[in-house]
């Protein structure tokens, strides 16, 4: 593997405290040079970006942003190489689907003015890359330039350089950070991620509330039935048979509803965990409705689907006797205490 160095160019329409250094995915130079040669393009994904960030964060000194890559040319042309800005490796961030970003960029006053006046409009990062795979290996520095090599990058707002959050904004930001932390999300989580987490939390709370309400209703109905059934008949407080039957019907219906919900949760969980094959879903639901404890016992001892893949395909065995018991059948017989003959008879019925 050989390592090569390339300087690219990113559109920088205005200055800001945050800049996009490289895009995500596979990309090539747009300046007509045909770079990179020998590979489909430069590649940057979450894994390669993590290595780049780790290497940059290990540096004690910040990375420089100069003008026209003069830092690379100073030894040959003897000209000064003043900095336009600085950024720290620890401030690099990977953003899925967007690319590699530098945050907390420290621009010089001269660079801010030149970018604001559109005297410079592009950013050109300098990278090391693998000439066999195109993987980006390291970020060395960056430069302001007007000779673009890449386009379509995220613009940076000039106002971000001079904006100082008010006390009210700081208070709101702190509150948002606490909310994100309570949701188990990082401070830089996207709005879409945060909203999705809140929706999921609300859904869980709603389901928990519905289950609690159903349990309370069931307990109340059972208590009513027990009271009516055990009380000494009193002509003044006589409970008609029709009323008793209605209460019993309600209890049965509510119990069935709760059992169906629990069976569905158990079956879906077992499918997701690989404890049931999709072809077993209907059988498992039927078993759960008649004997939920037996279903739970079977799932607890059932092998993972991965262990059955070599023997089964869409719930059927590869060749052999169709009546021969599978590992899943044996686990069911064990959970239900059935003999092979009883189990085979039940399957046929």
N, C-alpha and C positions, 0 to 999 in steps of 0.2 A: 504494500500500500504506500502510495506517495501522497504527500501533503502539498497542496498548492495554495497560493494566496490570491485573492481577488478583491477589488474594490468595486462596490455596486453603488447605485444611486437611487435615492428614495425621494419622492415629491415632498417638499416641506413648504407649503404655501404661507405659513406664518409660524412664529416662534411660540414655544410653550414649554411648560415644566415636564411634559411627557412627549416622547417621540416614538414612532414605530420604526424599528431598525430593519426588520426583515419580515417578509410575508410567511404565511404557513403553507406547507405543501411543497410541490415541485415547481420551480420557476427558473426562467432564463433572463439574460440581459436583453433589454429592449433597445439598446443603442446600435444594433446592427453589427456588432462585433462577433456574433455567433457564440459567445461564451455561455456556458462552459463547454469546452470541446471534449469529445469522447464519452460523454454521459448524457442522459436525457435531460438533466438540469440539476441545479442545486436543490438539496432536499433539507427541509426542516420540519420536524414533527415534535411531539411532546417529549419523546425520549432523547433525541439529539439536542433539543433546546435545554433539557435538564443538564446535560453534560456541559454545554456552552455556559450556562448560568453558573454551574458549580465551579468551573475553571475561572470565570471572571470574578466570582465572589471571593475566591482565594487570594486575589490581589489586594495588597494594602493600599496602593495608590489608585486613584480613580482613572478611568479611561478618558482620553482626550478627544475633543472634537476640534479639528483645526480648519484651516482654509485651504481648499484645493489639494489636500494631501501633502502639504508642504513638509510635514514631519518626515515623510518618506523620502522626500527629494532634497532636504536641507544639506545632507552630506555632499551631494553632487553639485548643487547650484550655489551653495554657500549663503543662501538667503535665510532670514529669520523664519521661524515657524511658530507664530503666536497662536495661542489657544482661542477658540471661539466659545468653548464651553467644556464642561466636565460632567461625567456621570459615573456612578459607582456600580461595580459588578453586582453588589448585593441588592441594587435597585432594579435589576433586570427582571422582567416578568414574562412568562409564556401565557398567551391567551388563545385558547383552543379555537381553531378556525380563523384566527386573525393574524397571529404571528408573535414575534419577539419585540418587546417594548422596553425602553429605558425610562425610568421614572425619576423624579426629583432632579432633572437636568439643571445644571447651574450655568446659565449663559453669561457671557461678559456683556457689559453695556454696549460695546461696539457691535457685537453680534446681534443683540436685540434690535438695535437701530437698523442695521443692514437688512435683517430678515423682515422687519416691519415695513421698510421702504421697498421691499421686493428686489433688493440688490443681490440677495441670495435666495433661491427658492427650493433647493434640493439638498438632500442629505445622502452621503455616500459612505456606508459602512465598509470596513476592511475585514475580510474573513479568511480563515484557513479552511480548506475543504479537501476531501478525499477524491483524488482523480479517478478512482475505480468505481466508486458508488455515487459520488456527488454529495455525500453527507457533509453538512457543515460541522466543522470540528471546534472552531474557536472564533471569538470576536476580538479583534485587536484594537480597533479605534474607529473613528468616523470623521467625516469632513463635510463642510459646507461647499457646495459646488453648483455650477450652472450647466453641467454636462450630464444630463440624466441617463441612468442606466436601467432603472426600474420605475414603473409608474403604478398608479392605482393604490397608493398607500394612504393611510389615514392622515388627514390634515390636523394640525395643531393650532389652537386658537391663541392669538397674541394676548388676549385679555387674561389668560391663565397665568401669565407672568406677573401681572400687577395686581391680581385680585387677592384681597386679604379678607378671609371669612369674618363675618360679624359674630358677636357673642351668641346671637340667636341661631345662626347657622352652625356654629360650633356645638351648641346644645343639641340641635337636631341631628348632627352627624354622630355625636356620642350616643344618642338614643338609637340611631340606626345600627351602630356597631353592636350595642347591647342586644338588640333584637336579632341581628344576624348570629351573634354568639349563642343566644338562646335556641335558635333553630339549628345550631351545629354547623353553621356556614362560616367561611372565612370573610374577613372584612371587605375583600375585593370581589365578593360574589356579585354576579350580574343581577339586574332587576328581574329577568325572566326566572332565574334560579330561585331567588327569594320568594317571588310570587308563587311558584310551583310548590315550594316547601310549605308555605302558609296554607295553600289549598289542601295539600296532603294532610297536614295537621288538623285542619277543620273537618275533613272527611272522617278521620279516625275518631275525633271527638263526637261527631254526629252518630257514628255507628255505636260508640260506647254508650251514648245517651239513649239510643233506641233499645239497646240490649238491657240497660238498667230499667227502663220503663216497662219493657216486656216482662222482666223478672218480677217487678213490683206488682204488675197486673195479675200475673199468675199466682203469686203468693196470696193476694187479696181474694181471688176467686176460689182458691183451694180452702182458705180459711172460711169463706162463706159456705162452701159445700160441707165442710166438716162440721160447722156449727149447726147447719140445717139438718144434717143426717143424724147427729148425736143428741139433739135436744128432745126433751119430752114434749109430745104434741100438746099444744095449748090452743083451744078453739079460737081464742082471741088473737093468737099470733100464728095461726096455722099457715104453713108454707105449702101451696098446692104442688102436686106432682109435676105439673107442667113447668113450674118455676125451677124445681130441682133439675129437671131434664135439660132446661135451657142453660142453667149454670154448668152442668156437666158437659154439655156440648161446647160451650165457650172455653172451658178448661181444656178439653181435648183438642180444640182447634188451635188454641194458643200454644199448647205443648207441642203440637205437630209443627207449628210455624217456627218455634225456637229450635226444635230438633232438626228441621230441614236446613235452617241457617247454620247450625253447628256442623251438620254433615257436609254442607257445601264448603265451609271453611276448612274442615279436616281434609276433604278430598282435594281441594285446590292446593292446599299446603303440601300434601303428599306428592301431587303431580309436579309442583315447582321444585320440591326437594329431591325428585328422582326416585321416590319410594313407590310410585305407581306408574304404570304405562298408560298412555292415553286410551288404549283398548280396554283397560280395566276400569275406566271411569264409571260407566253405567253400572257395572257389577258392584263397585264400591259404594255408589250412592244407594243402591238397593239394599245392600247389606247394612249400611249405616242407619237407614230408616227403620229396619227391623231389629238391629242389634248394634247400637253405636259402640258399645264397649268392645264387641268382637272386632269391629273395623279398626278401632284404635289399637287393639292388641296385634292385629295383623300388620298394620303400618309400622308399629314399633319394632317388629322383628323382620320386616321385609327387606331384602337386599336392595342396594342402589340400582337404578336402571342401567348404569354403566357396566355393572357386573353381568347383566343379561343381554347386552347388545350382541355379543358373539353368538347367542343362541336364538334370539328372537328378531323379527322384523315386522313392525306394525302389529305386534301382538301375536304373531304366528311363528311356529318353529320352522327351522330350515330342514325339510326332509324328515325321515323317521316316521314312527307311528304317531298318528294324529291323536290317539287316545293316551299316549305316554305323558305322565305328569311332568310339568316344568317345575323349576325352583319356586316360582311364584305360587303354583298350585299347592306344592308341599307346604309352603308357609301358611296358606289359607287353611289347609286341613289341620295343621298344627294349632293355629289360633282358635279354630272352631271345635277342635276335638273330634273331627270326622275321620272315618276310615276312607280308604281309596275308593271302595265301592260306593259308599254313601255320597262321597264328593262327586264321583262320576255321574251317579244317578241325578244328583241335584243340578249339575251342569246341563244334562240332557233335557231335564224338565224346564 
